[in-house]
Amino acid sequence: MSSQQHNITTALRQFAVYIANLFFLTSDAWAPVVSDVELNEKTAEQYNLILVGSPLENSWVEKYHRKVPLQYMDNTLTLGTFGIS
């Protein structure tokens, strides 16, 4: 793993932990953070998932990103026809 890839992985993991902590503080429910390689189909089918990263960093995002009308291009996040810059 290159130094840049390591930095991206570390930042994404920190972001995932931040989201999980916010979820716990606001809903009093536990949201475990697992890497894409630790997650299997059986577990994924049982829970709602928050996927973090791009198709390059997360194999689950790679698997589902074409099925969800959410795109990020040119500093704009688009859901269907609604975009946020």
C-alpha positions in Angstrom: 0.0 0.0 0.0 1.4 3.4 -1.0 1.7 6.2 1.5 -1.1 8.2 -0.3 -3.4 5.2 -0.2 -2.6 4.6 3.5 -3.5 8.3 4.2 -6.8 7.9 2.3 -7.7 4.7 4.1 -6.9 6.3 7.5 -9.0 9.4 6.7 -12.0 7.2 5.5 -11.8 5.1 8.7 -11.7 8.2 10.8 -14.7 9.6 9.0 -16.6 6.3 9.5 -15.8 6.4 13.2 -17.1 10.0 13.3 -20.3 9.0 11.6 -20.7 6.0 14.0 -20.2 8.2 17.0 -22.7 10.8 15.8 -25.2 8.0 15.2 -24.7 6.7 18.8 -25.0 10.2 20.3 -28.1 11.1 18.4 -30.0 7.8 18.4 -28.5 5.8 21.3 -27.8 2.9 19.0 -24.5 1.2 18.2 -23.1 1.4 14.6 -20.1 -0.9 14.2 -17.4 0.2 11.7 -16.0 -2.6 9.6 -13.7 -2.6 6.6 -15.1 -3.8 3.2 -13.0 -7.0 3.4 -14.4 -7.9 6.8 -18.0 -7.6 5.6 -19.7 -10.6 4.1 -23.0 -11.0 2.1 -24.9 -12.6 5.0 -24.1 -9.8 7.4 -24.7 -7.1 4.8 -28.2 -8.6 4.1 -29.1 -8.2 7.8 -28.3 -4.6 8.3 -28.5 -1.1 6.8 -25.1 -0.1 5.7 -23.4 3.3 5.5 -20.7 2.8 2.8 -17.7 5.2 2.9 -15.3 5.8 0.1 -15.3 5.6 -3.6 -15.4 2.4 -5.8 -11.5 2.6 -5.7 -11.4 2.3 -1.9 -14.4 0.2 -1.0 -15.4 -3.0 -2.8 -19.0 -2.7 -1.6 -19.3 0.8 -3.1 -17.8 -0.6 -6.3 -20.5 -3.3 -6.3 -23.5 -0.9 -5.7 -22.5 2.5 -7.0 -24.1 2.0 -10.4 -27.4 0.9 -8.8 -27.8 4.1 -6.7 -28.5 7.5 -8.5 -25.8 9.2 -6.4 -22.8 10.6 -8.2 -19.9 12.8 -7.3 -18.1 14.6 -10.1 -16.4 17.9 -10.5 -17.0 18.9 -6.8 -20.7 18.3 -7.1 -22.8 15.6 -5.3 -25.8 14.7 -7.4 -28.8 12.5 -6.3 -31.0 11.8 -9.3 -31.4 15.3 -10.8 -30.6 17.3 -7.6 -27.1 18.5 -7.2 -25.1 20.2 -4.4 -21.9 22.0 -5.0 
